[in-house]
Amino acid sequence: MISTDKKKLDVSLIHDFLTNESGWSDGISYEKVEKSINNSLNFGIYLENKLIGYARVISDFSTIAYLGDIFILKEYRGLGLSKWLMETIMEHKELQDLRRWILLTSTAEWLYEKYGFTKLPKPEIYMEKFNPNVYLNREI
């Protein structure tokens, strides 16, 4: 089952995956994960009420959406769940007719290309403010 019901989410499992396994949110605090969930449209994949996959969308539901924190737990990969999750996200009624979707990934480009994602056609106009150490607790 895929659900967008925030109450069903296992925030501890999402936090554990993001901080310990993802490679993109290493060290993120539980509070930041909880806040990100509260301010996003969340998609959970469940097997017998156990969360086994997750993605979230940040959007104004009119012009733009950012797709992030996508994962399937290791033991459930290779079963087509990521494709099902992507289809569900892309077909969601609140995410139709958007001008732009944004996704940052270093893996599974083949998956996202199936849903219309491409590399930046004009990377020279793209700008970002990026702090890769934001989740690290360092004393200076």
C-alpha positions as CSV (number, residue, x, y, z in Angstrom):
1,M,0.0,0.0,0.0
2,I,1.1,3.6,-0.7
3,S,-0.3,6.3,1.5
4,T,0.2,10.0,2.0
5,D,-1.1,9.9,5.6
6,K,1.6,11.5,7.8
7,K,0.2,9.7,10.8
8,K,1.1,6.3,9.3
9,L,4.8,7.2,8.9
10,D,7.5,5.6,11.0
11,V,9.5,8.8,11.6
12,S,12.2,6.9,13.6
13,L,12.8,4.5,10.6
14,I,12.9,7.5,8.2
15,H,15.4,9.3,10.4
16,D,17.5,6.2,10.9
17,F,17.7,5.6,7.1
18,L,18.4,9.3,6.3
19,T,21.1,9.8,8.9
20,N,22.8,6.4,8.7
21,E,22.3,4.9,5.3
22,S,21.3,7.5,2.7
23,G,24.6,9.3,2.1
24,W,22.8,12.5,1.4
25,S,21.6,13.4,5.0
26,D,24.2,11.8,7.2
27,G,23.9,13.1,10.7
28,I,20.5,14.8,10.2
29,S,18.7,15.3,13.5
30,Y,15.4,13.6,14.4
31,E,13.9,17.1,14.8
32,K,14.9,18.2,11.3
33,V,13.5,15.0,9.8
34,E,10.2,15.5,11.7
35,K,10.0,19.1,10.6
36,S,10.7,18.2,6.9
37,I,7.9,15.6,7.1
38,N,5.5,18.1,8.6
39,N,6.1,20.5,5.7
40,S,6.0,18.1,2.8
41,L,3.7,15.8,0.9
42,N,4.9,12.4,2.0
43,F,4.5,9.0,0.3
44,G,5.1,5.9,2.4
45,I,5.1,2.3,1.0
46,Y,3.8,-0.2,3.5
47,L,3.9,-4.0,3.7
48,E,1.5,-5.2,6.5
49,N,1.6,-1.7,8.1
50,K,5.4,-1.6,8.1
51,L,7.1,1.3,6.3
52,I,9.4,-0.1,3.6
53,G,9.8,2.8,1.3
54,Y,9.5,6.6,1.4
55,A,9.6,9.8,-0.7
56,R,8.6,13.4,-0.1
57,V,7.6,16.3,-2.3
58,I,8.0,19.9,-1.4
59,S,5.7,22.0,-3.6
60,D,3.5,25.0,-3.9
61,F,1.1,22.6,-5.8
62,S,0.8,25.1,-8.6
63,T,4.1,25.7,-10.4
64,I,7.0,23.7,-8.9
65,A,7.9,20.6,-6.9
66,Y,11.1,19.2,-5.4
67,L,11.3,15.4,-5.1
68,G,13.6,14.1,-2.4
69,D,14.5,11.6,0.3
70,I,13.5,8.7,-1.9
71,F,14.3,5.3,-0.6
72,I,13.3,1.6,-0.5
73,L,14.7,-0.4,2.4
74,K,17.5,-2.6,1.1
75,E,15.7,-5.9,1.7
76,Y,12.8,-4.8,-0.5
77,R,14.8,-3.5,-3.5
78,G,14.5,-5.1,-6.9
79,L,10.8,-5.7,-6.6
80,G,9.6,-2.8,-8.7
81,L,8.6,-0.7,-5.7
82,S,10.5,2.4,-6.7
83,K,8.7,2.4,-10.1
84,W,5.3,2.0,-8.3
85,L,6.3,4.8,-5.9
86,M,7.3,7.1,-8.8
87,E,4.1,6.4,-10.7
88,T,2.0,7.2,-7.7
89,I,3.9,10.4,-7.1
90,M,3.7,11.6,-10.7
91,E,0.0,10.7,-10.9
92,H,-1.0,12.5,-7.6
93,K,-3.8,14.9,-8.3
94,E,-2.1,17.8,-6.5
95,L,1.1,17.5,-8.5
96,Q,-0.4,17.8,-12.0
97,D,0.4,20.6,-14.5
98,L,3.5,21.9,-12.7
99,R,5.9,23.9,-14.7
100,R,9.0,22.5,-13.1
101,W,10.1,19.4,-11.1
102,I,13.5,19.3,-9.3
103,L,15.4,16.2,-8.3
104,L,19.0,15.8,-7.1
105,T,20.4,12.3,-7.5
106,S,23.6,10.5,-7.9
107,T,21.9,7.1,-8.3
108,A,19.1,5.6,-10.3
109,E,19.0,8.2,-13.1
110,W,17.6,5.4,-15.3
111,L,14.5,5.3,-13.0
112,Y,13.8,9.1,-13.0
113,E,14.4,9.4,-16.7
114,K,11.4,7.1,-17.2
115,Y,9.3,9.9,-15.6
116,G,10.6,12.7,-17.7
117,F,13.5,13.9,-15.6
118,T,16.6,15.0,-17.6
119,K,19.9,16.5,-16.8
120,L,20.0,20.3,-16.8
121,P,19.8,21.6,-20.3
122,K,21.4,24.9,-19.2
123,P,23.5,24.2,-16.1
124,E,25.1,27.6,-16.5
125,I,21.9,29.2,-15.3
126,Y,21.5,27.0,-12.3
127,M,22.6,28.4,-8.9
128,E,22.5,26.9,-5.4
129,K,23.6,27.7,-1.9
130,F,24.8,24.4,-0.5
131,N,26.2,23.6,2.9
132,P,27.2,19.9,2.9
133,N,28.2,20.1,6.6
134,V,24.9,21.5,8.0
135,Y,24.0,18.3,9.8
136,L,27.4,17.8,11.5
137,N,27.7,18.9,15.1
138,R,31.1,20.5,15.0
139,E,32.6,22.9,17.5
140,I,34.7,25.6,15.9
